[in-house]
């Protein structure tokens, strides 16, 4: 699986990037929110990814942070929600807002999202209420528990490990050890790689 990409932005549209990774152009579909957060053409980028395998194609989806990726994976696991619709939903609301709608059984707010009707909203709530409650989604502008708010990289690395199936407490310990070895200012990709060795 391709878990993240590091390279330079070679091409940028509102919902699609092409990243030059060692001379290879990797096409990645992204939410509008991720597109707004990344840099301009020519700038360096670290992007978390998910490779979606279909019979006729391999589609790569990119995420600015681990919270968005975690919720994307939950969304595409719901019957009737494909990757394109999941990206549209995450383009319209933050992961935290979406989680709040689901936890509160807020059908009305969910149906304001393009492509989400009442039945789909009800399925989302029924399918994800418990799962969303277990996700360690940081407050907007805040940080996940146990991680310094000034270090977004550590928070994202922990959430990436949790998404991969590592228990949160174990992920926090592994990321903290990795950060001590690599330095707190290290980018997310290096921290994740080192933390996986620590697990």
GROMACS elastic network, one bead per residue, 0.5 to 0.9 nm:
[ bonds ]
;  ai    aj funct       b0    kb
    1    50     6  0.75892   500
    1    51     6  0.64174   500
    2     5     6  0.76127   500
    2    48     6  0.86666   500
    2    49     6  0.64275   500
    2    50     6  0.65028   500
    2    51     6  0.61710   500
    2    60     6  0.83658   500
    3    47     6  0.86681   500
    3    48     6  0.59402   500
    3    49     6  0.50234   500
    3    50     6  0.61303   500
    3    51     6  0.78687   500
    4    46     6  0.71107   500
    4    47     6  0.54339   500
    4    50     6  0.78942   500
    4    62     6  0.80376   500
    4    63     6  0.89579   500
    4   189     6  0.69452   500
    5    19     6  0.79430   500
    5    21     6  0.72951   500
    5    26     6  0.86308   500
    5    45     6  0.78141   500
    5    46     6  0.57760   500
    5    47     6  0.52435   500
    5    48     6  0.64888   500
    5    49     6  0.70576   500
    5    62     6  0.86538   500
    5   189     6  0.81975   500
    6    19     6  0.79788   500
    6    20     6  0.83673   500
    6    21     6  0.64478   500
    6    44     6  0.74711   500
    6    45     6  0.57119   500
    6    47     6  0.65298   500
    6    48     6  0.89611   500
    6   189     6  0.79119   500
    7    19     6  0.60370   500
    7    20     6  0.54285   500
    7    22     6  0.71557   500
    7    43     6  0.83993   500
    7    44     6  0.55897   500
    7    45     6  0.55725   500
    7    46     6  0.68564   500
    7    47     6  0.88751   500
    8    18     6  0.85620   500
    8    19     6  0.55029   500
    8    20     6  0.51648   500
    8    21     6  0.68982   500
    8    41     6  0.74998   500
    8    42     6  0.56889   500
    8    43     6  0.53561   500
    8    45     6  0.56826   500
    8    46     6  0.86515   500
    9    12     6  0.70488   500
    9    17     6  0.69430   500
    9    18     6  0.60903   500
    9    20     6  0.61891   500
    9    39     6  0.77331   500
    9    40     6  0.68842   500
    9    42     6  0.51941   500
    9    43     6  0.57170   500
    9    44     6  0.63849   500
    9    45     6  0.67177   500
   10    17     6  0.75944   500
   10    18     6  0.54502   500
   10    19     6  0.53937   500
   10    20     6  0.57691   500
   10    25     6  0.75214   500
   10    40     6  0.88920   500
   10    41     6  0.55118   500
   10    42     6  0.59828   500
   10    43     6  0.83717   500
   11    16     6  0.81782   500
   11    17     6  0.56526   500
   11    19     6  0.70632   500
   11    20     6  0.88344   500
   11    27     6  0.89273   500
   11    40     6  0.86587   500
   11    41     6  0.59105   500
   11    42     6  0.83143   500
   12    15     6  0.79605   500
   12    16     6  0.60445   500
   12    18     6  0.64911   500
   12    19     6  0.88156   500
   12    35     6  0.81265   500
   12    40     6  0.75153   500
   12    41     6  0.64727   500
   13    16     6  0.50328   500
   13    17     6  0.62337   500
   13    18     6  0.89051   500
   13    35     6  0.79370   500
   14    17     6  0.81730   500
   14    30     6  0.82110   500
   14    31     6  0.80856   500
   14    32     6  0.59948   500
   14    35     6  0.60562   500
   14    36     6  0.79077   500
   15    28     6  0.85977   500
   15    29     6  0.58628   500
   15    30     6  0.50428   500
   15    31     6  0.56549   500
   15    32     6  0.55382   500
   15    33     6  0.88616   500
   15    34     6  0.83548   500
   15    35     6  0.63222   500
   15    87     6  0.88943   500
   15    91     6  0.89228   500
   16    27     6  0.71781   500
   16    28     6  0.57071   500
   16    30     6  0.55978   500
   16    31     6  0.81531   500
   16    32     6  0.88083   500
   16    35     6  0.76041   500
   16    61     6  0.89843   500
   16    62     6  0.89367   500
   17    26     6  0.80383   500
   17    27     6  0.58662   500
   17    28     6  0.52022   500
   17    29     6  0.64143   500
   17    30     6  0.72808   500
   17    35     6  0.79299   500
   17    62     6  0.86804   500
   18    25     6  0.58104   500
   18    26     6  0.52896   500
   18    28     6  0.60930   500
   18    29     6  0.87831   500
   19    24     6  0.78162   500
   19    25     6  0.54047   500
   19    26     6  0.50789   500
   19    27     6  0.65422   500
   19    28     6  0.76055   500
   19    44     6  0.89742   500
   19    45     6  0.80545   500
   20    23     6  0.55715   500
   20    24     6  0.53979   500
   20    26     6  0.64102   500
   21    24     6  0.51404   500
   21    25     6  0.63151   500
   21    26     6  0.69678   500
   22    25     6  0.83644   500
   26    60     6  0.83544   500
   27    59     6  0.84716   500
   27    60     6  0.69682   500
   27    61     6  0.86096   500
   28    49     6  0.82218   500
   28    59     6  0.76484   500
   28    60     6  0.51291   500
   28    61     6  0.52227   500
   28    62     6  0.58243   500
   29    59     6  0.79493   500
   29    60     6  0.63828   500
   29    62     6  0.60445   500
   29    63     6  0.89544   500
   29    84     6  0.88641   500
   29    87     6  0.84289   500
   30    33     6  0.80654   500
   30    34     6  0.61455   500
   30    35     6  0.64205   500
   30    60     6  0.89174   500
   30    61     6  0.58381   500
   30    62     6  0.50987   500
   30    63     6  0.64115   500
   30    64     6  0.86629   500
   30    87     6  0.68386   500
   30    91     6  0.85329   500
   31    34     6  0.52600   500
   31    35     6  0.62707   500
   31    36     6  0.87186   500
   31    61     6  0.87666   500
   31    62     6  0.79037   500
   31    63     6  0.74942   500
   31    86     6  0.88535   500
   31    87     6  0.51767   500
   31    88     6  0.66854   500
   31    89     6  0.84268   500
   31    90     6  0.61293   500
   31    92     6  0.85791   500
   32    36     6  0.61729   500
   32    37     6  0.87128   500
   32    87     6  0.82000   500
   32    88     6  0.80794   500
   32    90     6  0.78753   500
   32    92     6  0.78531   500
   33    36     6  0.51582   500
   33    37     6  0.63682   500
   33    38     6  0.89375   500
   33    64     6  0.82677   500
   33    90     6  0.74635   500
   33    91     6  0.54351   500
   33    92     6  0.79167   500
   33    93     6  0.84515   500
   33    94     6  0.80115   500
   34    37     6  0.51067   500
   34    38     6  0.63155   500
   34    62     6  0.79334   500
   34    63     6  0.60404   500
   34    64     6  0.51501   500
   34    65     6  0.82802   500
   34    68     6  0.88368   500
   34    91     6  0.79931   500
   35    38     6  0.55899   500
   35    39     6  0.81443   500
   35    63     6  0.88543   500
   35    64     6  0.81911   500
   36    39     6  0.78226   500
   37    64     6  0.70929   500
   38    43     6  0.87649   500
   38    44     6  0.89886   500
   38    45     6  0.70330   500
   38    46     6  0.88345   500
   38    47     6  0.88079   500
   38    64     6  0.72576   500
   39    42     6  0.82324   500
   39    43     6  0.58494   500
   39    44     6  0.74388   500
   39    45     6  0.72395   500
   40    43     6  0.56926   500
   40    44     6  0.86857   500
   41    44     6  0.86154   500
   46    64     6  0.79623   500
   46   187     6  0.78989   500
   46   188     6  0.76316   500
   46   189     6  0.71652   500
   47    62     6  0.60248   500
   47    63     6  0.58608   500
   47    64     6  0.57836   500
   47    65     6  0.76949   500
   47   189     6  0.84606   500
   48    61     6  0.83861   500
   48    62     6  0.56052   500
   48    63     6  0.50956   500
   48    64     6  0.64659   500
   48    65     6  0.67335   500
   48    66     6  0.71052   500
   48    69     6  0.73862   500
   48   160     6  0.85241   500
   48   188     6  0.89593   500
   48   189     6  0.82419   500
   49    60     6  0.66950   500
   49    61     6  0.54117   500
   49    63     6  0.60467   500
   49    64     6  0.89504   500
   49    69     6  0.75254   500
   50    59     6  0.82980   500
   50    60     6  0.58049   500
   50    61     6  0.51998   500
   50    62     6  0.65288   500
   50    63     6  0.84274   500
   50    69     6  0.77697   500
   50    73     6  0.83936   500
   51    58     6  0.67461   500
   51    59     6  0.57999   500
   51    61     6  0.64217   500
   51    62     6  0.89459   500
   52    57     6  0.84481   500
   52    58     6  0.58683   500
   52    59     6  0.50643   500
   52    60     6  0.61274   500
   52    61     6  0.75465   500
   52    83     6  0.81046   500
   53    56     6  0.84117   500
   53    57     6  0.65359   500
   53    59     6  0.65011   500
   53    60     6  0.87259   500
   54    57     6  0.51507   500
   54    58     6  0.59633   500
   54    59     6  0.77882   500
   55    58     6  0.80699   500
   61    69     6  0.89701   500
   61    83     6  0.82990   500
   61    87     6  0.87607   500
   62    69     6  0.78194   500
   63    66     6  0.71302   500
   63    67     6  0.86553   500
   63    68     6  0.62015   500
   63    69     6  0.57475   500
   64    67     6  0.86816   500
   64    68     6  0.72403   500
   64    69     6  0.81247   500
   65    68     6  0.57510   500
   65    69     6  0.66730   500
   65    70     6  0.89188   500
   65   152     6  0.88962   500
   65   153     6  0.89378   500
   65   156     6  0.59651   500
   65   157     6  0.89541   500
   65   159     6  0.87362   500
   65   160     6  0.86414   500
   66    69     6  0.50238   500
   66    70     6  0.59744   500
   66    71     6  0.85971   500
   66   155     6  0.82479   500
   66   156     6  0.50455   500
   66   157     6  0.73196   500
   66   158     6  0.83231   500
   66   159     6  0.54700   500
   66   160     6  0.54352   500
   66   163     6  0.80624   500
   67    70     6  0.51846   500
   67    71     6  0.63237   500
   67    72     6  0.85600   500
   67    95     6  0.65142   500
   67    96     6  0.83879   500
   67   135     6  0.83778   500
   67   136     6  0.80762   500
   67   137     6  0.60449   500
   67   138     6  0.79509   500
   67   156     6  0.73730   500
   67   159     6  0.67374   500
   67   160     6  0.82385   500
   68    71     6  0.53469   500
   68    72     6  0.60563   500
   68    73     6  0.87117   500
   68    90     6  0.74160   500
   68    94     6  0.77562   500
   68    95     6  0.57283   500
   68    96     6  0.89872   500
   69    73     6  0.62515   500
   69    74     6  0.87047   500
   69   160     6  0.82529   500
   69   163     6  0.83025   500
   70    73     6  0.53368   500
   70    74     6  0.64789   500
   70    75     6  0.88165   500
   70    95     6  0.88700   500
   70   135     6  0.78912   500
   70   159     6  0.76939   500
   70   160     6  0.77399   500
   70   162     6  0.87136   500
   70   163     6  0.59651   500
   71    75     6  0.61004   500
   71    76     6  0.87492   500
   71    86     6  0.88507   500
   71    90     6  0.86018   500
   71    95     6  0.65325   500
   71    98     6  0.88054   500
   71    99     6  0.83566   500
   71   132     6  0.78490   500
   71   135     6  0.82918   500
   72    75     6  0.50513   500
   72    76     6  0.63207   500
   72    77     6  0.86968   500
   72    83     6  0.77375   500
   72    86     6  0.60957   500
   72    87     6  0.73334   500
   72    90     6  0.76687   500
   72    95     6  0.87393   500
   73    76     6  0.54352   500
   73    77     6  0.64438   500
   73    83     6  0.87331   500
   73    86     6  0.87209   500
   73   163     6  0.86577   500
   74    77     6  0.52803   500
   74    78     6  0.70104   500
   74   128     6  0.73024   500
   74   131     6  0.77361   500
   74   132     6  0.82215   500
   75    78     6  0.55020   500
   75    79     6  0.87653   500
   75    81     6  0.63392   500
   75    82     6  0.78149   500
   75    83     6  0.80642   500
   75    85     6  0.88976   500
   75    86     6  0.60267   500
   75   124     6  0.78088   500
   75   128     6  0.79708   500
   76    79     6  0.76023   500
   76    80     6  0.81580   500
   76    81     6  0.52711   500
   76    82     6  0.52789   500
   76    83     6  0.58703   500
   76    85     6  0.85698   500
   76    86     6  0.65264   500
   77    80     6  0.87685   500
   77    81     6  0.72808   500
   77    82     6  0.82415   500
   77   127     6  0.89261   500
   78    81     6  0.55999   500
   78    82     6  0.82100   500
   78   123     6  0.76893   500
   78   124     6  0.68750   500
   78   127     6  0.66168   500
   78   128     6  0.79864   500
   79    82     6  0.81857   500
   79   120     6  0.88772   500
   79   123     6  0.79081   500
   79   124     6  0.87115   500
   79   127     6  0.88162   500
   80   120     6  0.75176   500
   80   123     6  0.88391   500
   81    84     6  0.81370   500
   81    85     6  0.60944   500
   81    86     6  0.64146   500
   81   120     6  0.83158   500
   81   124     6  0.88420   500
   82    85     6  0.55081   500
   82    86     6  0.61516   500
   82    87     6  0.87586   500
   83    87     6  0.61696   500
   83    88     6  0.86577   500
   84    87     6  0.52072   500
   84    88     6  0.63197   500
   84    89     6  0.87395   500
   85    89     6  0.61805   500
   85    90     6  0.86200   500
   85   114     6  0.84304   500
   85   115     6  0.68243   500
   85   116     6  0.84839   500
   86    89     6  0.51503   500
   86    90     6  0.62604   500
   86    91     6  0.85608   500
   87    90     6  0.50248   500
   87    91     6  0.59588   500
   87    92     6  0.86886   500
   88    92     6  0.64687   500
   88    93     6  0.89916   500
   88   113     6  0.81734   500
   88   114     6  0.71747   500
   88   115     6  0.80276   500
   89    92     6  0.53244   500
   89    93     6  0.64785   500
   89    94     6  0.87683   500
   89    98     6  0.83679   500
   89   113     6  0.63065   500
   89   114     6  0.71326   500
   89   115     6  0.81115   500
   89   116     6  0.83192   500
   90    93     6  0.53345   500
   90    94     6  0.61399   500
   90    95     6  0.67491   500
   90    98     6  0.80194   500
   91    94     6  0.75520   500
   92   113     6  0.68280   500
   92   114     6  0.82263   500
   93    96     6  0.79950   500
   93    97     6  0.59620   500
   93    98     6  0.62383   500
   93   113     6  0.83746   500
   94    97     6  0.51740   500
   94    98     6  0.62778   500
   94    99     6  0.85665   500
   94   140     6  0.85155   500
   95    98     6  0.51711   500
   95    99     6  0.60577   500
   95   100     6  0.85816   500
   95   137     6  0.75703   500
   96    99     6  0.51086   500
   96   100     6  0.61964   500
   96   101     6  0.87584   500
   96   137     6  0.64428   500
   96   138     6  0.74326   500
   96   139     6  0.68280   500
   96   140     6  0.68584   500
   97   100     6  0.50807   500
   97   101     6  0.63227   500
   97   102     6  0.87608   500
   97   140     6  0.88916   500
   98   101     6  0.51238   500
   98   102     6  0.63091   500
   98   103     6  0.86336   500
   98   110     6  0.78824   500
   99   102     6  0.51584   500
   99   103     6  0.60499   500
   99   104     6  0.84841   500
   99   128     6  0.87269   500
   99   129     6  0.81398   500
   99   132     6  0.59755   500
   99   133     6  0.78277   500
   99   135     6  0.89507   500
   99   137     6  0.83514   500
  100   103     6  0.51247   500
  100   104     6  0.59915   500
  100   105     6  0.83860   500
  100   106     6  0.81584   500
  100   132     6  0.87280   500
  101   104     6  0.52793   500
  101   105     6  0.60020   500
  101   107     6  0.74639   500
  101   108     6  0.88806   500
  101   109     6  0.67185   500
  101   110     6  0.66603   500
  101   125     6  0.82851   500
  102   105     6  0.50417   500
  102   106     6  0.62554   500
  102   107     6  0.80391   500
  102   110     6  0.80558   500
  102   121     6  0.85147   500
  102   124     6  0.70914   500
  102   125     6  0.50380   500
  102   126     6  0.84719   500
  102   128     6  0.70220   500
  102   129     6  0.57362   500
  102   132     6  0.75909   500
  103   106     6  0.77391   500
  103   125     6  0.72947   500
  103   128     6  0.83013   500
  103   129     6  0.53477   500
  103   130     6  0.80466   500
  103   132     6  0.72248   500
  103   133     6  0.70572   500
  104   107     6  0.86784   500
  104   125     6  0.85789   500
  104   129     6  0.85056   500
  105   108     6  0.87902   500
  105   110     6  0.89253   500
  105   121     6  0.87321   500
  105   122     6  0.79377   500
  105   125     6  0.59374   500
  105   126     6  0.85591   500
  105   129     6  0.80526   500
  106   109     6  0.56379   500
  106   110     6  0.64212   500
  106   111     6  0.88571   500
  106   121     6  0.83987   500
  106   122     6  0.89906   500
  106   125     6  0.82391   500
  107   110     6  0.51032   500
  107   111     6  0.61489   500
  107   112     6  0.88735   500
  107   117     6  0.89500   500
  107   118     6  0.67074   500
  107   121     6  0.56859   500
  107   122     6  0.65981   500
  107   125     6  0.80351   500
  108   111     6  0.53676   500
  108   112     6  0.68030   500
  108   118     6  0.79552   500
  108   121     6  0.84309   500
  109   112     6  0.53646   500
  109   113     6  0.74090   500
  109   121     6  0.89836   500
  110   113     6  0.56455   500
  110   114     6  0.89581   500
  110   116     6  0.66987   500
  110   117     6  0.79226   500
  110   118     6  0.80082   500
  110   120     6  0.88090   500
  110   121     6  0.57880   500
  110   122     6  0.89134   500
  110   124     6  0.89539   500
  111   114     6  0.74577   500
  111   115     6  0.80366   500
  111   116     6  0.51958   500
  111   117     6  0.51938   500
  111   118     6  0.59389   500
  111   120     6  0.82882   500
  111   121     6  0.63501   500
  112   115     6  0.86990   500
  112   116     6  0.72890   500
  112   117     6  0.82356   500
  113   116     6  0.56092   500
  113   117     6  0.82378   500
  114   117     6  0.82619   500
  115   120     6  0.86873   500
  116   119     6  0.79911   500
  116   120     6  0.56515   500
  116   121     6  0.61432   500
  117   120     6  0.52824   500
  117   121     6  0.60583   500
  117   122     6  0.86568   500
  118   121     6  0.50310   500
  118   122     6  0.62096   500
  118   123     6  0.86652   500
  119   122     6  0.51463   500
  119   123     6  0.62479   500
  119   124     6  0.86481   500
  120   123     6  0.50247   500
  120   124     6  0.61171   500
  120   125     6  0.86484   500
  121   124     6  0.50720   500
  121   125     6  0.62870   500
  121   126     6  0.86729   500
  122   125     6  0.51487   500
  122   126     6  0.61443   500
  122   127     6  0.84735   500
  123   126     6  0.51193   500
  123   127     6  0.58714   500
  123   128     6  0.82829   500
  124   127     6  0.52108   500
  124   128     6  0.57469   500
  124   129     6  0.77696   500
  125   128     6  0.54709   500
  125   129     6  0.53867   500
  125   130     6  0.89093   500
  126   129     6  0.60855   500
  126   130     6  0.83993   500
  127   130     6  0.76163   500
  127   131     6  0.78384   500
  128   132     6  0.56564   500
  128   133     6  0.82959   500
  129   132     6  0.53996   500
  129   133     6  0.63370   500
  129   134     6  0.89662   500
  130   133     6  0.52309   500
  130   134     6  0.66065   500
  131   134     6  0.52642   500
  131   135     6  0.66016   500
  132   135     6  0.51639   500
  132   136     6  0.84083   500
  132   137     6  0.85261   500
  133   136     6  0.78584   500
  133   137     6  0.88586   500
  134   137     6  0.87399   500
  135   159     6  0.86549   500
  135   162     6  0.87500   500
  136   144     6  0.64875   500
  136   145     6  0.78748   500
  136   159     6  0.73956   500
  136   162     6  0.89022   500
  136   168     6  0.85936   500
  137   140     6  0.87411   500
  137   143     6  0.83496   500
  137   144     6  0.66485   500
  137   159     6  0.84551   500
  138   141     6  0.78491   500
  138   142     6  0.58618   500
  138   145     6  0.76993   500
  138   155     6  0.87495   500
  139   143     6  0.63680   500
  139   144     6  0.75342   500
  140   143     6  0.79077   500
  141   149     6  0.86450   500
  142   149     6  0.62250   500
  143   146     6  0.83745   500
  143   147     6  0.66324   500
  143   148     6  0.69828   500
  143   150     6  0.83306   500
  143   151     6  0.86276   500
  143   152     6  0.77040   500
  143   155     6  0.69641   500
  144   147     6  0.58795   500
  144   148     6  0.81536   500
  144   149     6  0.77137   500
  144   155     6  0.62623   500
  144   158     6  0.89398   500
  144   159     6  0.87532   500
  145   148     6  0.83396   500
  145   155     6  0.87457   500
  146   155     6  0.88530   500
  146   172     6  0.75516   500
  147   150     6  0.86070   500
  147   151     6  0.75137   500
  147   152     6  0.86094   500
  147   154     6  0.68311   500
  147   155     6  0.60245   500
  147   158     6  0.87749   500
  147   172     6  0.79023   500
  147   176     6  0.88571   500
  148   151     6  0.56548   500
  148   152     6  0.80005   500
  148   154     6  0.79352   500
  148   155     6  0.78848   500
  149   152     6  0.67111   500
  149   155     6  0.81060   500
  150   153     6  0.89640   500
  151   154     6  0.57113   500
  151   155     6  0.68357   500
  151   156     6  0.89914   500
  151   184     6  0.74272   500
  151   185     6  0.77257   500
  152   155     6  0.51854   500
  152   156     6  0.61514   500
  152   157     6  0.85460   500
  152   188     6  0.84995   500
  153   156     6  0.52303   500
  153   157     6  0.60868   500
  153   158     6  0.86934   500
  153   184     6  0.82155   500
  153   185     6  0.77729   500
  153   186     6  0.74787   500
  153   187     6  0.60568   500
  153   189     6  0.86973   500
  153   191     6  0.78612   500
  154   157     6  0.50545   500
  154   158     6  0.62369   500
  154   159     6  0.87062   500
  154   172     6  0.85830   500
  154   175     6  0.66638   500
  154   176     6  0.77444   500
  154   179     6  0.76461   500
  154   184     6  0.77855   500
  154   186     6  0.88864   500
  154   187     6  0.86065   500
  154   188     6  0.69211   500
  154   191     6  0.74471   500
  154   192     6  0.88212   500
  155   158     6  0.52745   500
  155   159     6  0.63647   500
  155   160     6  0.86578   500
  155   172     6  0.87070   500
  155   175     6  0.88331   500
  155   188     6  0.88747   500
  156   159     6  0.51521   500
  156   160     6  0.60813   500
  156   161     6  0.87139   500
  156   188     6  0.67710   500
  156   192     6  0.88679   500
  157   160     6  0.50176   500
  157   161     6  0.63378   500
  157   162     6  0.86940   500
  157   171     6  0.83426   500
  157   172     6  0.87620   500
  157   175     6  0.68214   500
  157   188     6  0.57334   500
  157   189     6  0.77041   500
  157   191     6  0.64682   500
  157   192     6  0.54025   500
  157   195     6  0.82319   500
  158   161     6  0.52326   500
  158   162     6  0.62623   500
  158   163     6  0.86415   500
  158   166     6  0.89814   500
  158   168     6  0.72529   500
  158   171     6  0.54567   500
  158   172     6  0.58279   500
  158   174     6  0.84025   500
  158   175     6  0.63634   500
  158   192     6  0.79145   500
  158   195     6  0.88296   500
  159   163     6  0.60854   500
  159   164     6  0.86068   500
  159   168     6  0.79623   500
  159   171     6  0.80399   500
  160   163     6  0.50522   500
  160   164     6  0.63532   500
  160   165     6  0.89275   500
  160   166     6  0.89031   500
  160   171     6  0.88367   500
  160   192     6  0.74255   500
  161   165     6  0.65403   500
  161   166     6  0.54669   500
  161   167     6  0.79763   500
  161   168     6  0.79085   500
  161   171     6  0.59265   500
  161   172     6  0.88694   500
  161   175     6  0.88174   500
  161   192     6  0.72582   500
  161   195     6  0.82470   500
  161   196     6  0.77427   500
  162   165     6  0.51212   500
  162   167     6  0.59213   500
  162   168     6  0.57947   500
  162   170     6  0.89788   500
  162   171     6  0.65958   500
  163   166     6  0.72210   500
  165   168     6  0.88483   500
  166   169     6  0.84827   500
  166   170     6  0.66631   500
  166   171     6  0.59824   500
  166   199     6  0.81891   500
  167   170     6  0.53261   500
  167   171     6  0.60155   500
  167   172     6  0.86722   500
  168   172     6  0.61182   500
  168   173     6  0.86648   500
  169   172     6  0.51996   500
  169   173     6  0.63834   500
  169   174     6  0.86970   500
  170   173     6  0.52175   500
  170   174     6  0.61437   500
  170   175     6  0.85901   500
  170   199     6  0.71434   500
  171   174     6  0.51070   500
  171   175     6  0.60263   500
  171   176     6  0.84710   500
  171   195     6  0.76487   500
  171   196     6  0.87130   500
  171   199     6  0.73899   500
  172   175     6  0.52202   500
  172   176     6  0.60730   500
  172   177     6  0.85993   500
  173   176     6  0.51739   500
  173   177     6  0.62148   500
  173   178     6  0.85767   500
  173   195     6  0.86327   500
  173   198     6  0.86267   500
  173   199     6  0.85125   500
  174   177     6  0.51888   500
  174   178     6  0.61052   500
  174   179     6  0.85895   500
  174   194     6  0.82837   500
  174   196     6  0.73725   500
  174   197     6  0.83051   500
  174   198     6  0.53319   500
  174   199     6  0.58062   500
  175   179     6  0.59988   500
  175   180     6  0.85441   500
  175   191     6  0.66188   500
  175   192     6  0.72410   500
  175   194     6  0.78482   500
  175   195     6  0.50700   500
  175   196     6  0.84495   500
  175   198     6  0.80139   500
  175   199     6  0.89647   500
  176   179     6  0.50653   500
  176   180     6  0.62409   500
  176   181     6  0.87536   500
  176   184     6  0.88498   500
  176   195     6  0.81326   500
  177   180     6  0.51412   500
  177   181     6  0.64210   500
  177   182     6  0.87046   500
  177   194     6  0.86651   500
  177   195     6  0.72751   500
  177   198     6  0.73595   500
  178   181     6  0.51819   500
  178   182     6  0.60455   500
  178   183     6  0.79985   500
  178   184     6  0.88699   500
  178   190     6  0.87027   500
  178   191     6  0.58886   500
  178   192     6  0.80536   500
  178   193     6  0.86598   500
  178   194     6  0.54535   500
  178   195     6  0.52031   500
  178   196     6  0.88281   500
  178   197     6  0.86675   500
  178   198     6  0.71674   500
  179   182     6  0.50482   500
  179   183     6  0.50480   500
  179   184     6  0.51570   500
  179   185     6  0.81350   500
  179   186     6  0.73603   500
  179   191     6  0.64418   500
  179   194     6  0.84330   500
  179   195     6  0.83292   500
  180   183     6  0.54574   500
  180   184     6  0.68710   500
  181   184     6  0.87689   500
  181   194     6  0.85725   500
  182   185     6  0.81347   500
  182   186     6  0.63428   500
  182   190     6  0.80649   500
  182   191     6  0.73750   500
  182   194     6  0.82341   500
  183   186     6  0.57149   500
  184   187     6  0.85202   500
  184   191     6  0.89918   500
  186   189     6  0.83824   500
  186   190     6  0.66614   500
  186   191     6  0.66723   500
  187   190     6  0.57906   500
  187   191     6  0.64963   500
  187   192     6  0.88913   500
  188   191     6  0.51344   500
  188   192     6  0.60851   500
  188   193     6  0.86074   500
  189   192     6  0.52277   500
  189   193     6  0.62396   500
  189   194     6  0.86761   500
  190   193     6  0.51462   500
  190   194     6  0.61333   500
  190   195     6  0.84131   500
  191   194     6  0.51823   500
  191   195     6  0.58511   500
  191   196     6  0.84833   500
  192   195     6  0.50074   500
  192   196     6  0.60789   500
  192   197     6  0.87438   500
  193   196     6  0.53402   500
  193   197     6  0.67675   500
  194   197     6  0.52369   500
  194   198     6  0.65146   500
  195   199     6  0.62918   500
  196   199     6  0.52508   500
